[in-house]
Amino acid sequence: MAKTASMKKPNLSAVTAFAERKQHKAATTNDNSRFPPPGSVRLTVNLREDLHLKLKIKAAHDRRPIGKLVEEWVESM
């Protein structure tokens, strides 16, 4: 019978090192759809369909990405 490895809770330095490796990988990859640009974070929200459509129409009308509209809205607060 094989032994099962016990898992211990990681310490803060291990978690920080893991997060920094992920950030470095995101900054050096060419796959723009998988990782946000350096200095940015990915945001997921639940939004009513009618509001999502309104946001998409506004972004298309202004020829800007939805993310840019959201950034400008948050900065105006």
N, CA, C and O atoms as a Tripos MOL2 file, in Angstrom:
@<TRIPOS>MOLECULE
protein
  308   307    77     0     0
PROTEIN
NO_CHARGES

@<TRIPOS>ATOM
      1 N           0.8420   -1.1790    0.0000 N.3       1 MET1
      2 CA          0.0000    0.0000    0.0000 C.3       1 MET1
      3 C           0.8870    1.2430    0.0000 C.2       1 MET1
      4 O           1.8240    1.3280    0.7940 O.2       1 MET1
      5 N           0.6090    2.2010   -0.8740 N.am      2 ALA2
      6 CA          1.4210    3.4020   -0.9970 C.3       2 ALA2
      7 C           1.1070    4.3820    0.1160 C.2       2 ALA2
      8 O          -0.0350    4.5000    0.5610 O.2       2 ALA2
      9 N           2.1400    5.0800    0.5550 N.am      3 LYS3
     10 CA          1.9480    6.1050    1.5780 C.3       3 LYS3
     11 C           1.3760    7.3570    0.9360 C.2       3 LYS3
     12 O           1.7180    7.6990   -0.1960 O.2       3 LYS3
     13 N           0.5250    8.0210    1.6500 N.am      4 THR4
     14 CA          0.0190    9.2980    1.1630 C.3       4 THR4
     15 C           0.8310   10.4040    1.7950 C.2       4 THR4
     16 O           1.1430   10.3540    2.9850 O.2       4 THR4
     17 N           1.1680   11.3830    1.0190 N.am      5 ALA5
     18 CA          1.9450   12.5080    1.5270 C.3       5 ALA5
     19 C           1.0410   13.4200    2.3360 C.2       5 ALA5
     20 O          -0.0870   13.7170    1.9420 O.2       5 ALA5
     21 N           1.5550   13.8520    3.4620 N.am      6 SER6
     22 CA          0.7660   14.7930    4.2520 C.3       6 SER6
     23 C           0.9890   16.1940    3.7000 C.2       6 SER6
     24 O           2.0960   16.5480    3.2950 O.2       6 SER6
     25 N          -0.0490   16.9620    3.6920 N.am      7 MET7
     26 CA          0.0540   18.3200    3.1760 C.3       7 MET7
     27 C          -0.0250   19.2840    4.3350 C.2       7 MET7
     28 O          -0.9440   19.2250    5.1520 O.2       7 MET7
     29 N           0.9470   20.1710    4.3980 N.am      8 LYS8
     30 CA          0.9090   21.1660    5.4520 C.3       8 LYS8
     31 C           0.5430   22.5140    4.8540 C.2       8 LYS8
     32 O           0.7280   22.7440    3.6590 O.2       8 LYS8
     33 N           0.0380   23.3760    5.6630 N.am      9 LYS9
     34 CA         -0.3710   24.7050    5.2390 C.3       9 LYS9
     35 C           0.8760   25.5050    4.8470 C.2       9 LYS9
     36 O           1.8430   25.5390    5.6080 O.2       9 LYS9
     37 N           0.8710   26.1550    3.6620 N.am     10 PRO10
     38 CA          2.0600   26.9130    3.2540 C.3      10 PRO10
     39 C           2.2340   28.1660    4.1080 C.2      10 PRO10
     40 O           1.2650   28.7430    4.6010 O.2      10 PRO10
     41 N           3.4890   28.5690    4.2710 N.am     11 ASN11
     42 CA          3.7380   29.7970    5.0200 C.3      11 ASN11
     43 C           3.6660   31.0010    4.0790 C.2      11 ASN11
     44 O           3.5700   30.8380    2.8630 O.2      11 ASN11
     45 N           3.7110   32.1800    4.6320 N.am     12 LEU12
     46 CA          3.5440   33.4020    3.8520 C.3      12 LEU12
     47 C           4.6230   33.5570    2.7870 C.2      12 LEU12
     48 O           4.3230   33.9880    1.6730 O.2      12 LEU12
     49 N           5.8590   33.2190    3.0990 N.am     13 SER13
     50 CA          6.9230   33.3780    2.1080 C.3      13 SER13
     51 C           6.7240   32.4380    0.9150 C.2      13 SER13
     52 O           7.0240   32.8110   -0.2190 O.2      13 SER13
     53 N           6.2240   31.2320    1.1600 N.am     14 ALA14
     54 CA          5.9530   30.2980    0.0700 C.3      14 ALA14
     55 C           4.8220   30.8070   -0.8100 C.2      14 ALA14
     56 O           4.8920   30.6960   -2.0340 O.2      14 ALA14
     57 N           3.7880   31.3590   -0.2040 N.am     15 VAL15
     58 CA          2.6570   31.8940   -0.9610 C.3      15 VAL15
     59 C           3.1020   33.1060   -1.7860 C.2      15 VAL15
     60 O           2.7260   33.2360   -2.9510 O.2      15 VAL15
     61 N           3.8960   33.9860   -1.1860 N.am     16 THR16
     62 CA          4.3990   35.1700   -1.8910 C.3      16 THR16
     63 C           5.2660   34.7600   -3.0780 C.2      16 THR16
     64 O           5.1300   35.3180   -4.1660 O.2      16 THR16
     65 N           6.1480   33.8000   -2.8770 N.am     17 ALA17
     66 CA          7.0120   33.3260   -3.9670 C.3      17 ALA17
     67 C           6.1770   32.7510   -5.1010 C.2      17 ALA17
     68 O           6.4720   32.9950   -6.2710 O.2      17 ALA17
     69 N           5.1350   31.9890   -4.7690 N.am     18 PHE18
     70 CA          4.2550   31.4190   -5.7840 C.3      18 PHE18
     71 C           3.5600   32.5290   -6.5790 C.2      18 PHE18
     72 O           3.4900   32.4660   -7.8060 O.2      18 PHE18
     73 N           3.0500   33.5400   -5.8780 N.am     19 ALA19
     74 CA          2.3500   34.6440   -6.5400 C.3      19 ALA19
     75 C           3.2930   35.4200   -7.4470 C.2      19 ALA19
     76 O           2.9030   35.8280   -8.5410 O.2      19 ALA19
     77 N           4.5180   35.6250   -7.0070 N.am     20 GLU20
     78 CA          5.4860   36.3640   -7.8280 C.3      20 GLU20
     79 C           5.8520   35.5870   -9.0800 C.2      20 GLU20
     80 O           6.0480   36.1850  -10.1380 O.2      20 GLU20
     81 N           5.9480   34.2670   -8.9830 N.am     21 ARG21
     82 CA          6.2230   33.4570  -10.1810 C.3      21 ARG21
     83 C           5.0800   33.5870  -11.1810 C.2      21 ARG21
     84 O           5.3170   33.6870  -12.3850 O.2      21 ARG21
     85 N           3.8330   33.5870  -10.6860 N.am     22 LYS22
     86 CA          2.6750   33.7300  -11.5660 C.3      22 LYS22
     87 C           2.6980   35.0920  -12.2540 C.2      22 LYS22
     88 O           2.4080   35.1880  -13.4460 O.2      22 LYS22
     89 N           3.0410   36.1530  -11.5090 N.am     23 GLN23
     90 CA          3.0940   37.4910  -12.0920 C.3      23 GLN23
     91 C           4.1850   37.5690  -13.1480 C.2      23 GLN23
     92 O           3.9870   38.1720  -14.2030 O.2      23 GLN23
     93 N           5.3420   36.9590  -12.8720 N.am     24 HIS24
     94 CA          6.4310   36.9770  -13.8420 C.3      24 HIS24
     95 C           6.0220   36.2400  -15.1120 C.2      24 HIS24
     96 O           6.2970   36.7030  -16.2190 O.2      24 HIS24
     97 N           5.3710   35.1030  -14.9520 N.am     25 LYS25
     98 CA          4.9080   34.3350  -16.1090 C.3      25 LYS25
     99 C           3.9100   35.1470  -16.9180 C.2      25 LYS25
    100 O           3.9560   35.1410  -18.1480 O.2      25 LYS25
    101 N           3.0090   35.8450  -16.2390 N.am     26 ALA26
    102 CA          2.0110   36.6600  -16.9290 C.3      26 ALA26
    103 C           2.6750   37.7890  -17.6920 C.2      26 ALA26
    104 O           2.2300   38.1410  -18.7840 O.2      26 ALA26
    105 N           3.7290   38.3620  -17.1380 N.am     27 ALA27
    106 CA          4.4040   39.4950  -17.7710 C.3      27 ALA27
    107 C           5.2430   39.0670  -18.9670 C.2      27 ALA27
    108 O           5.5330   39.8860  -19.8390 O.2      27 ALA27
    109 N           5.6420   37.7810  -19.0220 N.am     28 THR28
    110 CA          6.5290   37.3460  -20.0890 C.3      28 THR28
    111 C           5.8360   36.5090  -21.1500 C.2      28 THR28
    112 O           6.4810   36.0860  -22.1080 O.2      28 THR28
    113 N           4.5650   36.2630  -21.0100 N.am     29 THR29
    114 CA          3.8510   35.4350  -21.9840 C.3      29 THR29
    115 C           3.2850   36.2950  -23.1080 C.2      29 THR29
    116 O           3.0370   37.4880  -22.9290 O.2      29 THR29
    117 N           3.0870   35.6760  -24.2600 N.am     30 ASN30
    118 CA          2.4770   36.3720  -25.3990 C.3      30 ASN30
    119 C           0.9910   36.0880  -25.5060 C.2      30 ASN30
    120 O           0.3260   36.6140  -26.3990 O.2      30 ASN30
    121 N           0.4560   35.2660  -24.6120 N.am     31 ASP31
    122 CA         -0.9560   34.8930  -24.6420 C.3      31 ASP31
    123 C          -1.7570   35.9530  -23.8870 C.2      31 ASP31
    124 O          -1.9570   35.8360  -22.6780 O.2      31 ASP31
    125 N          -2.2100   36.9770  -24.5910 N.am     32 ASN32
    126 CA         -2.8840   38.1090  -23.9640 C.3      32 ASN32
    127 C          -4.2650   37.7660  -23.4210 C.2      32 ASN32
    128 O          -4.7760   38.4820  -22.5610 O.2      32 ASN32
    129 N          -4.8740   36.7040  -23.8930 N.am     33 SER33
    130 CA         -6.2180   36.3710  -23.4300 C.3      33 SER33
    131 C          -6.2110   35.6710  -22.0830 C.2      33 SER33
    132 O          -7.2340   35.6340  -21.3980 O.2      33 SER33
    133 N          -5.0860   35.1230  -21.7000 N.am     34 ARG34
    134 CA         -5.0360   34.3360  -20.4690 C.3      34 ARG34
    135 C          -4.6300   35.1620  -19.2550 C.2      34 ARG34
    136 O          -5.1070   34.9090  -18.1490 O.2      34 ARG34
    137 N          -3.7640   36.1370  -19.4470 N.am     35 PHE35
    138 CA         -3.2600   36.9240  -18.3360 C.3      35 PHE35
    139 C          -3.4960   38.4090  -18.5880 C.2      35 PHE35
    140 O          -3.3890   38.8730  -19.7230 O.2      35 PHE35
    141 N          -3.8170   39.1530  -17.5330 N.am     36 PRO36
    142 CA         -3.9370   40.6060  -17.7130 C.3      36 PRO36
    143 C          -2.5570   41.2210  -17.8960 C.2      36 PRO36
    144 O          -1.5570   40.6030  -17.5290 O.2      36 PRO36
    145 N          -2.4820   42.4200  -18.4550 N.am     37 PRO37
    146 CA         -1.1770   43.0710  -18.6180 C.3      37 PRO37
    147 C          -0.5300   43.3350  -17.2630 C.2      37 PRO37
    148 O          -1.2280   43.4130  -16.2530 O.2      37 PRO37
    149 N           0.7880   43.4730  -17.2270 N.am     38 PRO38
    150 CA          1.4590   43.7730  -15.9590 C.3      38 PRO38
    151 C           0.8730   45.0300  -15.3150 C.2      38 PRO38
    152 O           0.6120   46.0190  -15.9990 O.2      38 PRO38
    153 N           0.6710   44.9850  -14.0040 N.am     39 GLY39
    154 CA          0.0960   46.1090  -13.2840 C.3      39 GLY39
    155 C          -1.4200   46.1220  -13.2650 C.2      39 GLY39
    156 O          -2.0250   47.0120  -12.6670 O.2      39 GLY39
    157 N          -2.0360   45.1530  -13.9060 N.am     40 SER40
    158 CA         -3.4960   45.0670  -13.9500 C.3      40 SER40
    159 C          -3.9580   43.7710  -13.3000 C.2      40 SER40
    160 O          -3.1720   42.8430  -13.1120 O.2      40 SER40
    161 N          -5.2350   43.7190  -12.9600 N.am     41 VAL41
    162 CA         -5.8500   42.4920  -12.4480 C.3      41 VAL41
    163 C          -7.0930   42.2030  -13.2720 C.2      41 VAL41
    164 O          -7.6890   43.1100  -13.8530 O.2      41 VAL41
    165 N          -7.4790   40.9470  -13.3200 N.am     42 ARG42
    166 CA         -8.6960   40.5530  -14.0210 C.3      42 ARG42
    167 C          -9.8620   40.6740  -13.0560 C.2      42 ARG42
    168 O          -9.7550   40.2830  -11.8940 O.2      42 ARG42
    169 N         -10.9690   41.2120  -13.5340 N.am     43 LEU43
    170 CA        -12.1470   41.4350  -12.6990 C.3      43 LEU43
    171 C         -13.3290   40.7030  -13.3090 C.2      43 LEU43
    172 O         -13.5820   40.8100  -14.5090 O.2      43 LEU43
    173 N         -14.0470   39.9660  -12.4890 N.am     44 THR44
    174 CA        -15.2540   39.2760  -12.9360 C.3      44 THR44
    175 C         -16.4250   39.7980  -12.1190 C.2      44 THR44
    176 O         -16.3670   39.8400  -10.8900 O.2      44 THR44
    177 N         -17.4760   40.1910  -12.7990 N.am     45 VAL45
    178 CA        -18.6700   40.6880  -12.1180 C.3      45 VAL45
    179 C         -19.9030   40.0130  -12.7070 C.2      45 VAL45
    180 O         -19.8980   39.5640  -13.8530 O.2      45 VAL45
    181 N         -20.9430   39.9510  -11.9130 N.am     46 ASN46
    182 CA        -22.2470   39.5020  -12.3980 C.3      46 ASN46
    183 C         -23.0530   40.7510  -12.6990 C.2      46 ASN46
    184 O         -23.1910   41.6330  -11.8510 O.2      46 ASN46
    185 N         -23.5810   40.8220  -13.9050 N.am     47 LEU47
    186 CA        -24.2770   42.0100  -14.3690 C.3      47 LEU47
    187 C         -25.5420   41.5770  -15.0870 C.2      47 LEU47
    188 O         -25.5410   40.5870  -15.8190 O.2      47 LEU47
    189 N         -26.6190   42.3150  -14.8770 N.am     48 ARG48
    190 CA        -27.8540   41.9970  -15.6040 C.3      48 ARG48
    191 C         -27.5930   42.0780  -17.1070 C.2      48 ARG48
    192 O         -26.7710   42.8720  -17.5640 O.2      48 ARG48
    193 N         -28.2990   41.2540  -17.8580 N.am     49 GLU49
    194 CA        -28.1030   41.2090  -19.3110 C.3      49 GLU49
    195 C         -28.3500   42.5550  -19.9700 C.2      49 GLU49
    196 O         -27.6110   42.9410  -20.8750 O.2      49 GLU49
    197 N         -29.3750   43.2780  -19.5340 N.am     50 ASP50
    198 CA        -29.6860   44.5560  -20.1600 C.3      50 ASP50
    199 C         -28.5750   45.5800  -19.9090 C.2      50 ASP50
    200 O         -28.2740   46.3940  -20.7820 O.2      50 ASP50
    201 N         -27.9690   45.5420  -18.7260 N.am     51 LEU51
    202 CA        -26.8700   46.4580  -18.4380 C.3      51 LEU51
    203 C         -25.6090   46.0710  -19.2060 C.2      51 LEU51
    204 O         -24.8520   46.9380  -19.6440 O.2      51 LEU51
    205 N         -25.3880   44.7790  -19.3640 N.am     52 HIS52
    206 CA        -24.2410   44.3260  -20.1460 C.3      52 HIS52
    207 C         -24.3730   44.7840  -21.6010 C.2      52 HIS52
    208 O         -23.4070   45.2550  -22.2010 O.2      52 HIS52
    209 N         -25.5580   44.6430  -22.1510 N.am     53 LEU53
    210 CA        -25.7950   45.0860  -23.5170 C.3      53 LEU53
    211 C         -25.5790   46.5890  -23.6410 C.2      53 LEU53
    212 O         -24.9660   47.0570  -24.6000 O.2      53 LEU53
    213 N         -26.0790   47.3330  -22.6790 N.am     54 LYS54
    214 CA        -25.8940   48.7860  -22.6800 C.3      54 LYS54
    215 C         -24.4010   49.1500  -22.6420 C.2      54 LYS54
    216 O         -23.9600   50.0570  -23.3480 O.2      54 LYS54
    217 N         -23.6390   48.4450  -21.8220 N.am     55 LEU55
    218 CA        -22.2020   48.6830  -21.7150 C.3      55 LEU55
    219 C         -21.4860   48.3320  -23.0140 C.2      55 LEU55
    220 O         -20.5950   49.0630  -23.4470 O.2      55 LEU55
    221 N         -21.8650   47.2250  -23.6350 N.am     56 LYS56
    222 CA        -21.2560   46.8300  -24.9130 C.3      56 LYS56
    223 C         -21.5530   47.8480  -26.0090 C.2      56 LYS56
    224 O         -20.6760   48.1760  -26.8080 O.2      56 LYS56
    225 N         -22.7780   48.3430  -26.0480 N.am     57 ILE57
    226 CA        -23.1620   49.3300  -27.0560 C.3      57 ILE57
    227 C         -22.3800   50.6210  -26.8460 C.2      57 ILE57
    228 O         -21.8930   51.2150  -27.8080 O.2      57 ILE57
    229 N         -22.2570   51.0580  -25.5930 N.am     58 LYS58
    230 CA        -21.4960   52.2720  -25.2910 C.3      58 LYS58
    231 C         -20.0400   52.1110  -25.7040 C.2      58 LYS58
    232 O         -19.4650   53.0170  -26.3070 O.2      58 LYS58
    233 N         -19.4400   50.9710  -25.3870 N.am     59 ALA59
    234 CA        -18.0440   50.7190  -25.7450 C.3      59 ALA59
    235 C         -17.8610   50.7020  -27.2640 C.2      59 ALA59
    236 O         -16.8930   51.2630  -27.7780 O.2      59 ALA59
    237 N         -18.7770   50.0690  -27.9750 N.am     60 ALA60
    238 CA        -18.6860   50.0220  -29.4300 C.3      60 ALA60
    239 C         -18.8770   51.4160  -30.0270 C.2      60 ALA60
    240 O         -18.1660   51.7960  -30.9570 O.2      60 ALA60
    241 N         -19.8260   52.1710  -29.5000 N.am     61 HIS61
    242 CA        -20.0810   53.5220  -29.9940 C.3      61 HIS61
    243 C         -18.8520   54.4120  -29.8130 C.2      61 HIS61
    244 O         -18.5070   55.1980  -30.6950 O.2      61 HIS61
    245 N         -18.1850   54.2760  -28.6400 N.am     62 ASP62
    246 CA        -16.9980   55.0810  -28.3440 C.3      62 ASP62
    247 C         -15.7140   54.4790  -28.9120 C.2      62 ASP62
    248 O         -14.6470   55.0870  -28.8290 O.2      62 ASP62
    249 N         -15.8250   53.2790  -29.4900 N.am     63 ARG63
    250 CA        -14.6750   52.5480  -30.0310 C.3      63 ARG63
    251 C         -13.5810   52.3620  -28.9770 C.2      63 ARG63
    252 O         -12.3970   52.5840  -29.2290 O.2      63 ARG63
    253 N         -14.0230   51.9450  -27.7870 N.am     64 ARG64
    254 CA        -13.0990   51.6770  -26.6780 C.3      64 ARG64
    255 C         -13.4940   50.3640  -26.0320 C.2      64 ARG64
    256 O         -14.6660   49.9870  -26.0730 O.2      64 ARG64
    257 N         -12.5410   49.6580  -25.4360 N.am     65 PRO65
    258 CA        -12.8820   48.4050  -24.7550 C.3      65 PRO65
    259 C         -13.7050   48.6610  -23.4940 C.2      65 PRO65
    260 O         -13.6230   49.7300  -22.8890 O.2      65 PRO65
    261 N         -14.4880   47.6750  -23.1160 N.am     66 ILE66
    262 CA        -15.3030   47.7780  -21.9080 C.3      66 ILE66
    263 C         -14.4210   48.0500  -20.6950 C.2      66 ILE66
    264 O         -14.7910   48.8440  -19.8300 O.2      66 ILE66
    265 N         -13.2750   47.4130  -20.6190 N.am     67 GLY67
    266 CA        -12.3700   47.6150  -19.4910 C.3      67 GLY67
    267 C         -11.9640   49.0720  -19.3160 C.2      67 GLY67
    268 O         -11.8310   49.5590  -18.1940 O.2      67 GLY67
    269 N         -11.7710   49.7590  -20.4320 N.am     68 LYS68
    270 CA        -11.4060   51.1740  -20.3640 C.3      68 LYS68
    271 C         -12.5640   51.9970  -19.7920 C.2      68 LYS68
    272 O         -12.3440   52.9030  -18.9880 O.2      68 LYS68
    273 N         -13.7850   51.6870  -20.2010 N.am     69 LEU69
    274 CA        -14.9500   52.3890  -19.6520 C.3      69 LEU69
    275 C         -15.0660   52.1600  -18.1500 C.2      69 LEU69
    276 O         -15.3590   53.0890  -17.3970 O.2      69 LEU69
    277 N         -14.8370   50.9250  -17.7150 N.am     70 VAL70
    278 CA        -14.9200   50.6120  -16.2890 C.3      70 VAL70
    279 C         -13.8260   51.3520  -15.5200 C.2      70 VAL70
    280 O         -14.0860   51.9060  -14.4520 O.2      70 VAL70
    281 N         -12.5930   51.3630  -16.0650 N.am     71 GLU71
    282 CA        -11.5000   52.1040  -15.4120 C.3      71 GLU71
    283 C         -11.8510   53.5760  -15.2350 C.2      71 GLU71
    284 O         -11.6600   54.1420  -14.1580 O.2      71 GLU71
    285 N         -12.3590   54.1880  -16.2850 N.am     72 GLU72
    286 CA        -12.7050   55.6150  -16.2260 C.3      72 GLU72
    287 C         -13.8240   55.8610  -15.2130 C.2      72 GLU72
    288 O         -13.8130   56.8630  -14.4980 O.2      72 GLU72
    289 N         -14.7920   54.9370  -15.1580 N.am     73 TRP73
    290 CA        -15.8790   55.0800  -14.1970 C.3      73 TRP73
    291 C         -15.3490   55.0060  -12.7540 C.2      73 TRP73
    292 O         -15.7300   55.8120  -11.9040 O.2      73 TRP73
    293 N         -14.4700   54.0330  -12.4910 N.am     74 VAL74
    294 CA        -13.9320   53.8750  -11.1450 C.3      74 VAL74
    295 C         -13.0580   55.0650  -10.7680 C.2      74 VAL74
    296 O         -13.1180   55.5450   -9.6360 O.2      74 VAL74
    297 N         -12.2450   55.5440  -11.7070 N.am     75 GLU75
    298 CA        -11.3850   56.6950  -11.4330 C.3      75 GLU75
    299 C         -12.1970   57.9510  -11.1350 C.2      75 GLU75
    300 O         -11.7220   58.8290  -10.4150 O.2      75 GLU75
    301 N         -13.3950   58.0530  -11.6670 N.am     76 SER76
    302 CA        -14.2210   59.2420  -11.4560 C.3      76 SER76
    303 C         -14.8810   59.2600  -10.0700 C.2      76 SER76
    304 O         -15.4790   60.2680   -9.6940 O.2      76 SER76
    305 N         -14.7880   58.1890   -9.3220 N.am     77 MET77
    306 CA        -15.4200   58.0960   -7.9910 C.3      77 MET77
    307 C         -14.6730   58.9570   -6.9800 C.2      77 MET77
    308 O         -15.0550   59.0080   -5.8110 O.2      77 MET77
@<TRIPOS>BOND
     1     1     2 1
     2     2     3 1
     3     3     4 2
     4     3     5 am
     5     5     6 1
     6     6     7 1
     7     7     8 2
     8     7     9 am
     9     9    10 1
    10    10    11 1
    11    11    12 2
    12    11    13 am
    13    13    14 1
    14    14    15 1
    15    15    16 2
    16    15    17 am
    17    17    18 1
    18    18    19 1
    19    19    20 2
    20    19    21 am
    21    21    22 1
    22    22    23 1
    23    23    24 2
    24    23    25 am
    25    25    26 1
    26    26    27 1
    27    27    28 2
    28    27    29 am
    29    29    30 1
    30    30    31 1
    31    31    32 2
    32    31    33 am
    33    33    34 1
    34    34    35 1
    35    35    36 2
    36    35    37 am
    37    37    38 1
    38    38    39 1
    39    39    40 2
    40    39    41 am
    41    41    42 1
    42    42    43 1
    43    43    44 2
    44    43    45 am
    45    45    46 1
    46    46    47 1
    47    47    48 2
    48    47    49 am
    49    49    50 1
    50    50    51 1
    51    51    52 2
    52    51    53 am
    53    53    54 1
    54    54    55 1
    55    55    56 2
    56    55    57 am
    57    57    58 1
    58    58    59 1
    59    59    60 2
    60    59    61 am
    61    61    62 1
    62    62    63 1
    63    63    64 2
    64    63    65 am
    65    65    66 1
    66    66    67 1
    67    67    68 2
    68    67    69 am
    69    69    70 1
    70    70    71 1
    71    71    72 2
    72    71    73 am
    73    73    74 1
    74    74    75 1
    75    75    76 2
    76    75    77 am
    77    77    78 1
    78    78    79 1
    79    79    80 2
    80    79    81 am
    81    81    82 1
    82    82    83 1
    83    83    84 2
    84    83    85 am
    85    85    86 1
    86    86    87 1
    87    87    88 2
    88    87    89 am
    89    89    90 1
    90    90    91 1
    91    91    92 2
    92    91    93 am
    93    93    94 1
    94    94    95 1
    95    95    96 2
    96    95    97 am
    97    97    98 1
    98    98    99 1
    99    99   100 2
   100    99   101 am
   101   101   102 1
   102   102   103 1
   103   103   104 2
   104   103   105 am
   105   105   106 1
   106   106   107 1
   107   107   108 2
   108   107   109 am
   109   109   110 1
   110   110   111 1
   111   111   112 2
   112   111   113 am
   113   113   114 1
   114   114   115 1
   115   115   116 2
   116   115   117 am
   117   117   118 1
   118   118   119 1
   119   119   120 2
   120   119   121 am
   121   121   122 1
   122   122   123 1
   123   123   124 2
   124   123   125 am
   125   125   126 1
   126   126   127 1
   127   127   128 2
   128   127   129 am
   129   129   130 1
   130   130   131 1
   131   131   132 2
   132   131   133 am
   133   133   134 1
   134   134   135 1
   135   135   136 2
   136   135   137 am
   137   137   138 1
   138   138   139 1
   139   139   140 2
   140   139   141 am
   141   141   142 1
   142   142   143 1
   143   143   144 2
   144   143   145 am
   145   145   146 1
   146   146   147 1
   147   147   148 2
   148   147   149 am
   149   149   150 1
   150   150   151 1
   151   151   152 2
   152   151   153 am
   153   153   154 1
   154   154   155 1
   155   155   156 2
   156   155   157 am
   157   157   158 1
   158   158   159 1
   159   159   160 2
   160   159   161 am
   161   161   162 1
   162   162   163 1
   163   163   164 2
   164   163   165 am
   165   165   166 1
   166   166   167 1
   167   167   168 2
   168   167   169 am
   169   169   170 1
   170   170   171 1
   171   171   172 2
   172   171   173 am
   173   173   174 1
   174   174   175 1
   175   175   176 2
   176   175   177 am
   177   177   178 1
   178   178   179 1
   179   179   180 2
   180   179   181 am
   181   181   182 1
   182   182   183 1
   183   183   184 2
   184   183   185 am
   185   185   186 1
   186   186   187 1
   187   187   188 2
   188   187   189 am
   189   189   190 1
   190   190   191 1
   191   191   192 2
   192   191   193 am
   193   193   194 1
   194   194   195 1
   195   195   196 2
   196   195   197 am
   197   197   198 1
   198   198   199 1
   199   199   200 2
   200   199   201 am
   201   201   202 1
   202   202   203 1
   203   203   204 2
   204   203   205 am
   205   205   206 1
   206   206   207 1
   207   207   208 2
   208   207   209 am
   209   209   210 1
   210   210   211 1
   211   211   212 2
   212   211   213 am
   213   213   214 1
   214   214   215 1
   215   215   216 2
   216   215   217 am
   217   217   218 1
   218   218   219 1
   219   219   220 2
   220   219   221 am
   221   221   222 1
   222   222   223 1
   223   223   224 2
   224   223   225 am
   225   225   226 1
   226   226   227 1
   227   227   228 2
   228   227   229 am
   229   229   230 1
   230   230   231 1
   231   231   232 2
   232   231   233 am
   233   233   234 1
   234   234   235 1
   235   235   236 2
   236   235   237 am
   237   237   238 1
   238   238   239 1
   239   239   240 2
   240   239   241 am
   241   241   242 1
   242   242   243 1
   243   243   244 2
   244   243   245 am
   245   245   246 1
   246   246   247 1
   247   247   248 2
   248   247   249 am
   249   249   250 1
   250   250   251 1
   251   251   252 2
   252   251   253 am
   253   253   254 1
   254   254   255 1
   255   255   256 2
   256   255   257 am
   257   257   258 1
   258   258   259 1
   259   259   260 2
   260   259   261 am
   261   261   262 1
   262   262   263 1
   263   263   264 2
   264   263   265 am
   265   265   266 1
   266   266   267 1
   267   267   268 2
   268   267   269 am
   269   269   270 1
   270   270   271 1
   271   271   272 2
   272   271   273 am
   273   273   274 1
   274   274   275 1
   275   275   276 2
   276   275   277 am
   277   277   278 1
   278   278   279 1
   279   279   280 2
   280   279   281 am
   281   281   282 1
   282   282   283 1
   283   283   284 2
   284   283   285 am
   285   285   286 1
   286   286   287 1
   287   287   288 2
   288   287   289 am
   289   289   290 1
   290   290   291 1
   291   291   292 2
   292   291   293 am
   293   293   294 1
   294   294   295 1
   295   295   296 2
   296   295   297 am
   297   297   298 1
   298   298   299 1
   299   299   300 2
   300   299   301 am
   301   301   302 1
   302   302   303 1
   303   303   304 2
   304   303   305 am
   305   305   306 1
   306   306   307 1
   307   307   308 2
@<TRIPOS>SUBSTRUCTURE
     1 MET1         2 RESIDUE 1 A MET
     2 ALA2         6 RESIDUE 1 A ALA
     3 LYS3        10 RESIDUE 1 A LYS
     4 THR4        14 RESIDUE 1 A THR
     5 ALA5        18 RESIDUE 1 A ALA
     6 SER6        22 RESIDUE 1 A SER
     7 MET7        26 RESIDUE 1 A MET
     8 LYS8        30 RESIDUE 1 A LYS
     9 LYS9        34 RESIDUE 1 A LYS
    10 PRO10       38 RESIDUE 1 A PRO
    11 ASN11       42 RESIDUE 1 A ASN
    12 LEU12       46 RESIDUE 1 A LEU
    13 SER13       50 RESIDUE 1 A SER
    14 ALA14       54 RESIDUE 1 A ALA
    15 VAL15       58 RESIDUE 1 A VAL
    16 THR16       62 RESIDUE 1 A THR
    17 ALA17       66 RESIDUE 1 A ALA
    18 PHE18       70 RESIDUE 1 A PHE
    19 ALA19       74 RESIDUE 1 A ALA
    20 GLU20       78 RESIDUE 1 A GLU
    21 ARG21       82 RESIDUE 1 A ARG
    22 LYS22       86 RESIDUE 1 A LYS
    23 GLN23       90 RESIDUE 1 A GLN
    24 HIS24       94 RESIDUE 1 A HIS
    25 LYS25       98 RESIDUE 1 A LYS
    26 ALA26      102 RESIDUE 1 A ALA
    27 ALA27      106 RESIDUE 1 A ALA
    28 THR28      110 RESIDUE 1 A THR
    29 THR29      114 RESIDUE 1 A THR
    30 ASN30      118 RESIDUE 1 A ASN
    31 ASP31      122 RESIDUE 1 A ASP
    32 ASN32      126 RESIDUE 1 A ASN
    33 SER33      130 RESIDUE 1 A SER
    34 ARG34      134 RESIDUE 1 A ARG
    35 PHE35      138 RESIDUE 1 A PHE
    36 PRO36      142 RESIDUE 1 A PRO
    37 PRO37      146 RESIDUE 1 A PRO
    38 PRO38      150 RESIDUE 1 A PRO
    39 GLY39      154 RESIDUE 1 A GLY
    40 SER40      158 RESIDUE 1 A SER
    41 VAL41      162 RESIDUE 1 A VAL
    42 ARG42      166 RESIDUE 1 A ARG
    43 LEU43      170 RESIDUE 1 A LEU
    44 THR44      174 RESIDUE 1 A THR
    45 VAL45      178 RESIDUE 1 A VAL
    46 ASN46      182 RESIDUE 1 A ASN
    47 LEU47      186 RESIDUE 1 A LEU
    48 ARG48      190 RESIDUE 1 A ARG
    49 GLU49      194 RESIDUE 1 A GLU
    50 ASP50      198 RESIDUE 1 A ASP
    51 LEU51      202 RESIDUE 1 A LEU
    52 HIS52      206 RESIDUE 1 A HIS
    53 LEU53      210 RESIDUE 1 A LEU
    54 LYS54      214 RESIDUE 1 A LYS
    55 LEU55      218 RESIDUE 1 A LEU
    56 LYS56      222 RESIDUE 1 A LYS
    57 ILE57      226 RESIDUE 1 A ILE
    58 LYS58      230 RESIDUE 1 A LYS
    59 ALA59      234 RESIDUE 1 A ALA
    60 ALA60      238 RESIDUE 1 A ALA
    61 HIS61      242 RESIDUE 1 A HIS
    62 ASP62      246 RESIDUE 1 A ASP
    63 ARG63      250 RESIDUE 1 A ARG
    64 ARG64      254 RESIDUE 1 A ARG
    65 PRO65      258 RESIDUE 1 A PRO
    66 ILE66      262 RESIDUE 1 A ILE
    67 GLY67      266 RESIDUE 1 A GLY
    68 LYS68      270 RESIDUE 1 A LYS
    69 LEU69      274 RESIDUE 1 A LEU
    70 VAL70      278 RESIDUE 1 A VAL
    71 GLU71      282 RESIDUE 1 A GLU
    72 GLU72      286 RESIDUE 1 A GLU
    73 TRP73      290 RESIDUE 1 A TRP
    74 VAL74      294 RESIDUE 1 A VAL
    75 GLU75      298 RESIDUE 1 A GLU
    76 SER76      302 RESIDUE 1 A SER
    77 MET77      306 RESIDUE 1 A MET
